[in-house]
Amino acid sequence: MFKVKKNLYQLGLYSFILCFCVFSIFNVTFAKDKKNTWKKVKIDKIIDNKHFLLFDQRVIKIIGVDVPDLIKPSTQDQCYAKNIFRILKILLENKEVKILQDDIFKEKNGIFPRHVKLDSNENLAEFMIENGLARFESDGINTKFDKKFIKAEQIAKDQKIVLWNKCGLDQSRIFTKHKAGIARQNFNKKYAQFLAPISVGKVQKVLSGQDFVLENGLKIKLLGIETPYPEDLREGFSCFGTQSKNYLEKLILGNKVHLVRDFSQLNSSEQLIRYVFLPAKNKNEQEIFVNEKMIQDGYAQSFWDSKKDDNYFQKEFNNAQEKIWKDLQGAWLYCATKIADLKNNDNSNQKTETKKLEFDPNCRIKGNISGSKKNPIKKYHTPASRWYKNLQHEKCFETEEAAKKDGFVKVK
């Protein structure tokens, strides 16, 4: 009886040792497989731009990537968050991939951090980083492929693609826009009272036949008219510009004027565009509507921007223009032979047809910047340039001298 018990005891001991050995071998192999070998798995669905769910219900986190949050993306990444999610769904959902454990088997929150390899044998994180779909982010623990990820990120940075392109916006333009916003706020604080429908100011300086400066430094442009500048080098236009400026100086220089708004506030040169009225000095006089008088007396031409809603006096200004062309006066008469085409009709009456003044009143000299940031090519275009009319300008100048001082060269 004792021998039977002894044999059973030895059999049990041997069985335990055998089981222990088998378990140990299996456990070592399993651990090795988990940490050093790629394991095939099938993806059920994508949860967000960094996590996906396997069919065995494990949640996998992609190691090494910093991606736009799908729910609350940052401002600079928001235009890409949903597109990256769609790309991951196409790449991974219902697909077989390989996963590899790095240092951590499982996080405290129950999520498994893993390196992921696509069926094309590409490392998913490296693919995302190199193509600008993610930034590199190291947790300092799972660092097996960090060097590869750093190289991939540099490639995306150099090419300025996707996340490195700030939602497709040029950073210099973002900065310019930011500066313009601050400038506009400062302008509003300083000149808020002049943004009202009616305001009053004293004229300190006349710049041309269509714009002047108030005592507080605010620039005003006469709405609904255009004149050449005295500095215009084209034959006859300098004559007209000088005449217009001198006439406007006689009318308003040193006087208080009433500024009346139509629809718009400012033009692209940060000038207030206004109808300007010179008040009567006594009961026997009438107030002078300066914009209209410049046309009536032959020192300006009626001009309206069809893209804007400022047109309250358009009919009156155009009528005044028709009259002055039939009976030339002022600068039209003095400078007519140089800036107007005079043609005889079949009738005995002679009509004068004028060439439309070719400059843009909101941007007389247009500056254009091409080339690279390191080697910018700065060119300026005068109204005589064949590209002037349709050019989308980066800068505006009053004179060619101002353009040259800013480093611009006249286009050939």
Order of alpha helices (4+ residues) and beta strands (2+ residues): alpha-beta-beta-beta-beta-alpha-beta-beta-alpha-beta-alpha-alpha-beta-beta-beta-beta-alpha-beta-beta-beta-alpha-beta-alpha-alpha-beta-beta-beta-beta-beta-alpha-beta
